[in-house]
């Protein structure tokens, strides 16, 4: 049996794959399937039965991770309408309709945009100034002298 699969790629076409004997019952329209594509595996959505073309060899569906379809017929037709109306590939429209956990997309890890650092804001060149300022704060004086020894700043 052959099935047409929409892949979440910027290509305006579907791909036909052969279903191995062990997966026949779990690949109806709207089901997720793992298929080989070029040198990697992609998660696609079955759109329906495919047509056999003479002289063409078809790759096999590698797996079907779900027991039931993730998209029902009305949702699949809505995705088709979105793809036509907004002129996007059907696989991309379907990927947008599914949660990221079902599409195999890894969300980016937020990058820390700030750096924590300590910096001396006011130089205290004389020991008398330090004694006056840090008379009752010996730990702050130790930190000040450590920062001064590190060149006036330190990253945390």
N, C-alpha and C positions, 0 to 999 in steps of 0.2 A: 504494500500500500504506500502511496506517495502523499505527502502533505506540503502545502505552501506555507512558508514561515516568513514572518516579518521580523527583520532584525533592526535593532536600534542604531542604524548607521545612516549617514547622509546619502543614501542611494534610493532612488525612486523606483524600486522594484522589489519583488519578493523572491524567495529562493525555494526551490523544491528539494525535499529530502525524502529518503526512503526510511520507513519505520521498520526496525527489526521485529522479529516475531514476539519477543518478550514485552514490547511496549505498546502493542496494538490497542489495548483498552484505555490507556491513559493519555491519549493524544487527540482529543476532540478539539473543535474550534474554541479558541480562547485559552488553551492550555499552554503553560510554559514548557519549552524544550531547550535542551543544551545541544548545540550543533557545532560541528567543525566549520570554521570559516577562515580561509587562508591558513595561517600557521597558529591559530589560537582557537579557543572555544568561545562562543557567544550564546547568550540567553535570548531566545526569540519567542514569539507567540504564534501558535498554529492558527491559520486563517481558514483552513478548510482542506478538502482533498485536492491534490495536484494532478495534473495531466501528464501522462507519460509521452515523451517525445522519442521517436525512433533514433537509435544510435547514440543516446546519451546515457552515461553512467551517473548514478546519483549517490551522493554520500549519505551515510546513515545518521539518524538522530542518535546522539550519544546517550542522552538520559532525559527523563521526564520527572522533574523533582516533585510534582504535585499529584495528588490522587484525583483532584477535581480541577476544572478550568478556573483560572483566576479572573477571567473576564466573561461575562454572560453576553448573549447575543445583542441586547440593546446597547450595552457599553461598547461592544466591538463596532457596532454600526455608528455610534457617536464618534468613536476614534476615526473611522473612515471619513465621516463628514468633516471633522476637524482637519484631517490631512488634506482633503480637497479644498476646503474653504481657505485655509491658511497657507496652502501650497508648501507643505512639509512632507517628508517621507512618512509613510504609515507607521513604520517601526519607531520613529521618533515621537509621533503623536501617541502611540501606545505607551512608550516609556514614560511620557509625561503624565499619563493617567494612572500609572502604578506607583506605589511607594518605592523608594530607593532600595529597600531591603529585598524586594522581589525582582528588581531589574539587574542586580549584581553590580550596581554602581557603588563605588566606595566614596563616601562623602569626604571632602578634604578636611584635614586636621587644621583647626584654627592656628594661625601663626601668631605668635606673640609679637605685638607691634611696639611694645614699650620695653625698656631695659631699666631694671632697678639698679641704682648706684648711689653711693655716698660721695659727697664732695664738700670740701672745706669752702665755706662761703666768705669767711672773714679770716684773714691772716692775723695771727697773734705772734709777732716776732719777739717780743720781750718776755722774759720769765715772770716779771711783775704783773703783766697783763693776764697771763695764764693763771697765776696764783689768785688774782682778784676774781677772775671769772669762774674758775673751777675750784674755789675754796671748799665748797660743800658738795662737790660732784666729782669724786675721784675716778669713777668709771667713765664719765664723759671726757675727762682729761686724758685717760688712757686711750680712748677711742680717737680723740683729736690727735694725739701724738702718733698713733698707729697710722692714721690717714696721712699725716704729714710725712711720715717715713715712706709711704707708698706713692708719694708725689702729689698729694692733695686730693686724690679721688680713688675709688675702688668700686668695681662692679660686684653686685651681689649674686 
